[in-house]
């Protein structure tokens, strides 16, 4: 399966500022072509790439006052190879974190999911969060946590992921956060999902049910959204004036014919087998983020 992912960000910098981006496919993703640029007028910045222990790629630069344009495009072919998880990593994802306070939801989780483990626990938590939370763009705050979302019953993808992670950790199942590109997502944006560690592998949970898990492309992995922000900055003022994210799956016939993602591709696609169609995902099978 071939996927194409793109991201555009236009930033207004008020002064010299330290910028850290996480907008590219992760190191382990099978990227066949890729282009990432940072431009400011005629100036082109060359960032420093930093790869963390999970394979997330951070790009850091010092931007000067003015308009900075960030452009990313990549083609991904096939699925990510499975990687081994260390005992230390699994322990890290059992602990409470900034947005996933598993200690604060411990009593609720133990009462609600008593006796469940493994696949049954994953399915039950996914179903509970999917049915008890309403997707409400614009109402969630960047400081909202799993506890906040459980109280309000509303949020966006990051909030759904935080609740899933907190409940699973409270049930002694390691769980982590993943930022990703999501073909077929509506409304299109950077997407967030949870992953649960079961029987030696990580399985993806998307309680929003807005994207097909089989087509997701990993960007970053961490304890929660604090580890996976697409932009963080220090030492100056930054405003985001434009952002556009896109992702699509290239049909086999179109890939072989050399078509681009311009509308002709969609006409060749059989919707019933579309791996980017959320309705083609039953959201109960164990699927790994590819």
C-alpha positions in Angstrom: 0.0 0.0 0.0 1.4 3.4 -1.1 0.5 6.5 0.9 1.3 10.2 0.2 1.4 12.6 3.1 1.8 16.4 3.1 1.9 19.3 5.6 2.0 23.0 5.1 2.6 25.5 8.0 3.1 29.2 7.8 4.4 30.9 10.9 4.7 34.5 11.9 7.8 34.9 14.1 7.9 38.0 16.3 11.6 37.7 17.0 14.4 35.2 17.0 13.0 32.0 18.4 14.0 28.4 19.0 11.6 26.1 16.9 11.1 22.4 17.2 8.9 20.5 14.7 7.5 17.0 14.6 5.8 16.9 11.2 7.7 14.1 9.3 7.2 10.4 9.1 9.0 8.6 11.9 12.4 7.0 11.3 11.1 3.5 11.1 8.4 4.3 8.5 9.3 2.9 5.0 9.6 6.3 3.2 10.6 6.0 -0.5 10.8 9.8 -1.2 10.6 12.8 1.0 11.1 16.6 1.0 11.1 18.9 3.9 11.8 22.7 3.5 12.0 25.7 5.8 12.0 29.0 3.9 11.8 32.7 4.8 11.8 34.8 1.7 15.0 33.8 -0.1 16.5 32.3 3.0 16.5 28.5 3.4 17.0 27.0 6.8 18.8 23.7 7.4 17.4 22.3 10.6 19.2 19.9 13.0 17.5 16.5 13.0 17.2 14.7 16.4 15.8 11.2 16.6 14.4 10.1 20.0 14.3 6.6 21.5 10.9 5.8 19.8 12.1 6.9 16.3 10.3 10.3 16.3 12.2 12.8 14.2 12.5 16.3 15.6 13.7 19.1 13.4 15.1 22.1 15.3 16.2 25.5 14.0 16.5 29.1 15.2 14.1 31.3 13.1 14.3 35.0 12.8 11.5 37.6 12.8 9.2 37.3 9.8 7.2 34.7 7.9 8.5 31.2 8.0 7.0 28.6 5.5 7.3 24.9 6.3 6.5 22.4 3.6 6.7 18.6 3.8 5.8 15.8 1.4 6.6 12.1 1.5 5.6 8.9 -0.2 5.4 5.8 2.0 5.5 2.3 0.6 4.5 -0.8 2.5 4.3 -1.4 6.3 6.7 -0.5 9.1 8.8 -3.4 10.3 8.1 -4.6 13.8 10.4 -3.4 16.5 11.3 -5.0 19.8 10.0 -3.2 23.0 12.3 -3.1 26.0 11.2 -3.7 29.6 12.1 -0.1 30.4 9.9 1.2 27.6 7.0 -0.9 28.7 7.4 0.4 32.3 7.6 4.0 31.1 4.2 3.6 29.5 2.6 2.2 32.7 3.3 5.4 34.6 0.9 8.4 34.9 1.9 11.4 32.7 0.9 15.0 32.2 -2.3 14.4 30.2 -2.9 10.7 31.2 -3.4 10.6 34.9 -3.9 6.9 35.3 -3.6 7.3 39.1 -6.6 9.6 39.2 -8.8 7.4 37.1 -7.7 4.2 38.8 -10.9 3.6 40.8 -13.2 4.1 37.8 -11.1 1.9 35.6 -11.0 -0.9 38.1 -14.7 -0.8 38.7 -15.7 -0.5 35.1 -13.3 -3.0 33.5 -13.0 -5.5 36.4 -12.0 -8.9 35.2 -11.0 -7.9 31.7 -7.5 -8.3 30.2 -5.8 -8.6 26.9 -7.9 -8.2 23.7 -11.1 -8.0 25.8 -9.8 -5.1 27.8 -8.6 -3.2 24.7 -12.0 -3.7 23.0 -13.9 -2.6 26.1 -11.9 0.6 26.7 -12.1 1.5 23.0 -15.9 1.0 22.9 -16.4 2.9 26.2 -14.4 6.0 25.0 -16.0 5.9 21.5 -19.5 5.9 22.9 -19.1 8.2 25.9 -17.2 11.0 24.2 -18.5 13.5 21.6 -16.1 14.7 18.9 -16.3 18.5 19.3 -13.7 20.5 17.3 -13.0 24.0 18.8 -14.2 23.3 22.3 -11.3 21.3 23.7 -8.4 23.3 25.3 -4.7 22.5 24.9 -4.5 21.9 28.6 -7.3 19.4 28.8 -6.4 16.0 30.2 -7.9 12.6 30.4 -9.7 13.6 33.6 -11.1 16.7 32.0 -12.4 14.8 29.0 -14.0 12.1 31.2 -15.8 14.9 33.1 -17.0 16.9 30.0 -17.6 14.0 27.6 -16.2 16.0 24.7 -13.0 16.5 22.9 -10.9 15.9 19.8 -8.6 13.1 18.8 -5.9 13.9 21.3 -8.5 13.8 24.1 -9.9 10.5 23.0 -6.3 9.1 23.0 -5.6 10.4 26.4 -8.6 8.8 28.0 -7.9 5.5 26.4 -4.3 5.6 27.6 -5.1 6.6 31.1 -7.7 3.8 31.5 -5.4 1.1 30.1 -2.5 2.2 32.3 -4.9 2.1 35.3 -5.6 -1.5 34.4 -1.8 -2.3 34.2 -1.6 -2.4 30.4 1.2 -0.2 29.0 -0.3 2.4 26.7 1.2 5.2 24.6 0.3 8.1 22.4 1.0 8.3 18.6 0.7 11.3 16.3 0.1 10.3 12.7 -1.1 11.2 9.2 -4.5 9.6 8.6 -5.7 9.1 5.0 -9.5 9.6 4.8 -9.7 11.6 8.0 -12.5 14.2 8.1 -11.9 16.9 8.9 -8.3 16.4 7.7 -5.6 17.3 10.2 -2.7 15.8 12.1 -4.3 12.8 13.9 -3.8 11.2 17.3 -4.4 7.6 18.4 -3.5 5.4 21.4 -1.4 2.2 21.3 -1.7 -0.7 23.8 1.0 -3.2 24.5 -0.3 -6.7 24.5 1.4 -10.1 24.1 4.7 -8.5 22.9 3.3 -6.0 20.4 1.8 -2.5 20.2 -1.8 -2.3 18.8 -3.4 0.9 17.7 -6.7 2.2 19.1 -8.6 5.0 17.5 -11.7 5.7 19.7 -12.7 8.6 17.4 -13.4 6.0 14.7 -12.7 8.7 12.1 -9.8 7.0 10.3 -9.0 3.5 9.1 -6.2 2.3 11.3 -4.6 0.3 8.4 -3.6 3.4 6.5 -2.1 5.5 9.3 1.5 6.8 9.0 3.3 7.4 12.3 4.9 10.8 13.0 5.8 10.7 16.7 5.4 8.5 19.7 5.3 9.4 23.4 3.6 9.3 26.8 1.0 11.8 25.7 0.5 14.9 23.5 3.3 16.8 25.4 5.8 14.4 23.7 4.3 14.6 20.2 3.4 18.3 19.5 3.9 19.2 15.9 5.5 22.5 17.0 7.0 23.7 20.2 9.0 26.9 20.6 11.1 28.8 23.2 12.4 32.3 23.6 10.0 34.3 21.4 6.5 34.9 20.0 5.1 32.6 17.3 1.7 32.6 15.6 0.3 30.0 13.2 -1.3 31.8 10.2 -1.8 28.8 7.9 -1.8 25.0 8.3 -2.9 22.4 5.9 -2.4 18.6 6.3 -3.3 16.0 3.7 -2.9 12.2 3.3 -4.2 9.7 0.8 -3.7 6.1 -0.3 -2.6 5.6 -3.9 -4.7 2.8 -5.6 -2.5 0.0 -7.1 -3.7 0.7 -10.6 -3.0 4.4 -10.3 0.4 3.8 -8.8 1.4 1.6 -11.7 0.1 4.0 -14.2 2.1 6.9 -12.7 -0.9 9.1 -11.8 -0.7 11.8 -9.2 -3.2 12.5 -6.3 -5.2 15.0 -8.3 -8.7 13.6 -8.5 -8.0 11.1 -11.3 -6.8 8.7 -8.7 -10.1 8.8 -6.8 -12.0 7.8 -9.9 -10.1 4.5 -10.1 -10.7 3.5 -6.5 -13.1 0.9 -5.3 -14.7 2.4 -2.2 -15.6 -1.0 -0.8 -12.0 -1.9 -0.3 -10.6 1.5 0.4 -8.0 1.2 3.3 -8.5 5.0 3.9 -12.3 4.6 4.5 -13.1 4.5 8.2 -16.2 2.4 7.6 -13.9 -0.4 6.3 -12.4 -0.8 9.8 -14.3 -2.8 12.4 -12.2 -1.1 15.2 -12.2 -4.4 17.1 -9.4 -6.3 15.4 -5.8 -6.0 16.7 -4.0 -3.9 14.2 -0.5 -2.4 14.4 0.3 1.1 13.2 2.1 0.8 9.9 
